[in-house]
Amino acid sequence: MAEGRSIWRMIITNFIKSFKLLPPEGKLMGQDHLGNKYYEASTNKHSMRKVGNRWFEPKVGEDWQQNLPAEWEAWLRGRRKDAPTEEEVHHNLAIAQMKKIKGDEITSQQQAKSQVNSIDENSQGFPKWEDYEKQPGQFSDKKT
């Protein structure tokens, strides 16, 4: 009887390999404007995974809770196949800066409009009549 692939042997060897701590050997895929470095390890030819492991090294020590650029986050999560190029990242940063400037202009215009439409200092506001209650039940002892 020929010795073929044994499922039990594969399970046991993979189980033993899972306990071994191997240093991540990955290829540097790029760096963002914040200084984070992004890596990808190629997949094992016997693995069922289609995409290799992807990770990043933060610029500041162990600061894993920092914000990442949207392009790089999509690449890390496997939503995009290829790593973003520097031109793409710079283009998107320029668009974000332009939107921020336009937003500041719009808010300043809206503030100017609200100052023009504000109530004059001499205005009394809502008229006050002695026949009507300001708060419900205020004149409850008074009968009409």
Backbone torsions as a table, in degrees:
resi	resn	phi	psi	omega
1	MET	NA	127.6	-177.3
2	ALA	-75.5	144.0	180.0
3	GLU	-88.9	105.8	-179.1
4	GLY	-100.5	-161.3	177.8
5	ARG	-73.9	126.0	177.2
6	SER	-103.0	129.8	-179.5
7	ILE	-65.6	-39.1	-179.5
8	TRP	-65.0	-38.2	178.8
9	ARG	-65.0	-41.9	178.5
10	MET	-64.1	-40.4	179.7
11	ILE	-64.0	-45.6	-178.1
12	ILE	-66.8	-43.2	-179.6
13	THR	-66.5	-40.1	177.0
14	ASN	-66.6	-35.5	177.3
15	PHE	-64.3	-42.7	179.2
16	ILE	-68.5	-40.2	179.1
17	LYS	-65.2	-26.7	-178.6
18	SER	-68.6	-21.6	179.2
19	PHE	-85.4	-16.8	-179.4
20	LYS	-77.3	130.7	177.7
21	LEU	-92.3	107.9	178.7
22	LEU	-101.9	137.2	176.7
23	PRO	-66.9	141.5	-179.8
24	PRO	-67.9	118.3	177.7
25	GLU	-107.5	98.2	-176.9
26	GLY	-126.1	164.8	178.8
27	LYS	-95.7	132.7	178.1
28	LEU	-67.9	119.0	-177.0
29	MET	-96.1	-22.9	179.3
30	GLY	165.9	179.2	-179.0
31	GLN	-141.5	138.9	-179.5
32	ASP	-94.1	179.3	-177.5
33	HIS	-71.4	-14.2	178.1
34	LEU	-87.0	-10.6	178.6
35	GLY	99.2	4.2	178.0
36	ASN	-77.2	143.4	178.4
37	LYS	-109.4	136.8	-175.2
38	TYR	-114.6	134.9	-175.5
39	TYR	-127.0	156.9	173.3
40	GLU	-141.0	131.7	175.4
41	ALA	-100.4	136.7	-179.2
42	SER	-68.7	154.2	-178.7
43	THR	-76.8	151.7	175.0
44	ASN	-73.7	139.8	-176.5
45	LYS	-67.3	-18.8	178.4
46	HIS	-95.7	-0.9	-176.7
47	SER	-81.4	155.3	177.5
48	MET	-86.9	-11.1	-177.7
49	ARG	-74.4	141.7	178.3
50	LYS	-89.3	-31.7	-176.9
51	VAL	-111.4	140.0	178.1
52	GLY	-72.2	172.7	177.5
53	ASN	-70.0	137.8	178.5
54	ARG	-126.3	139.3	179.0
55	TRP	-155.4	173.1	177.6
56	PHE	-136.0	154.3	174.1
57	GLU	-109.6	118.9	-179.5
58	PRO	-69.4	154.2	-180.0
59	LYS	-68.0	-39.8	-177.6
60	VAL	-100.2	98.2	171.8
61	GLY	39.5	-114.9	-175.5
62	GLU	-106.6	34.3	-178.4
63	ASP	-83.7	80.2	-176.3
64	TRP	-85.8	-9.0	-176.4
65	GLN	-95.1	12.2	-177.0
66	GLN	-77.7	162.9	177.5
67	ASN	-77.5	140.9	178.0
68	LEU	-114.8	151.4	173.8
69	PRO	-60.5	146.4	-174.7
70	ALA	-60.4	-36.5	-178.6
71	GLU	-64.9	-44.8	-178.3
72	TRP	-71.2	-35.6	178.0
73	GLU	-65.5	-39.7	177.0
74	ALA	-63.0	-38.9	179.0
75	TRP	-67.4	-42.0	179.6
76	LEU	-62.4	-38.5	-177.3
77	ARG	-83.7	-1.7	176.8
78	GLY	83.1	15.3	178.5
79	ARG	-81.8	-14.3	173.7
80	ARG	-131.6	146.8	-174.3
81	LYS	-78.9	-46.8	-175.7
82	ASP	-101.4	150.1	177.1
83	ALA	-69.0	145.8	-179.5
84	PRO	-68.0	147.1	178.3
85	THR	-86.7	162.4	179.7
86	GLU	-64.7	-36.1	179.2
87	GLU	-62.9	-41.4	179.5
88	GLU	-64.2	-43.2	-179.7
89	VAL	-65.0	-44.3	179.7
90	HIS	-65.3	-37.7	177.5
91	HIS	-62.8	-45.4	179.8
92	ASN	-68.2	-33.4	175.6
93	LEU	-65.4	-40.2	178.4
94	ALA	-64.5	-40.1	177.4
95	ILE	-63.9	-42.1	179.7
96	ALA	-63.9	-40.4	178.2
97	GLN	-64.9	-40.7	179.4
98	MET	-63.6	-41.7	178.5
99	LYS	-65.2	-36.7	178.8
100	LYS	-65.4	-43.0	179.1
101	ILE	-64.5	-44.6	178.9
102	LYS	-62.7	-39.6	178.4
103	GLY	-63.8	-40.8	176.9
104	ASP	-63.6	-39.5	178.0
105	GLU	-63.7	-42.6	-179.1
106	ILE	-65.6	-42.0	179.3
107	THR	-65.8	-37.7	178.0
108	SER	-66.9	-37.0	176.6
109	GLN	-65.6	-40.9	179.7
110	GLN	-67.1	-37.4	177.4
111	GLN	-65.9	-38.2	178.0
112	ALA	-64.9	-40.7	178.1
113	LYS	-64.9	-40.6	-178.2
114	SER	-68.4	-31.0	177.3
115	GLN	-70.7	-35.1	178.6
116	VAL	-69.3	-39.0	-176.3
117	ASN	-87.1	2.4	-177.1
118	SER	-70.4	160.0	-177.9
119	ILE	-71.3	140.8	179.3
120	ASP	-65.2	157.6	178.9
121	GLU	-66.5	-31.6	-176.7
122	ASN	-80.6	-11.4	-176.5
123	SER	-70.5	139.3	-179.9
124	GLN	-85.4	-17.2	-177.1
125	GLY	85.5	-143.2	-178.4
126	PHE	-71.4	135.3	-177.2
127	PRO	-68.1	146.4	180.0
128	LYS	-108.8	122.7	179.4
129	TRP	-116.9	137.2	-178.3
130	GLU	-75.5	-19.0	-179.4
131	ASP	-75.9	-18.8	-175.3
132	TYR	-110.6	151.3	179.6
133	GLU	-80.3	145.4	172.7
134	LYS	-84.6	-40.3	176.7
135	GLN	-117.9	140.5	178.9
136	PRO	-61.4	132.6	179.1
137	GLY	86.4	5.6	-177.2
138	GLN	-67.5	-39.2	179.7
139	PHE	-106.4	45.2	-176.0
140	SER	-69.8	-26.2	179.3
141	ASP	-79.3	-16.6	-178.9
142	LYS	-86.0	127.1	179.9
143	LYS	-104.9	143.1	179.6
144	THR	-94.4	NA	NA
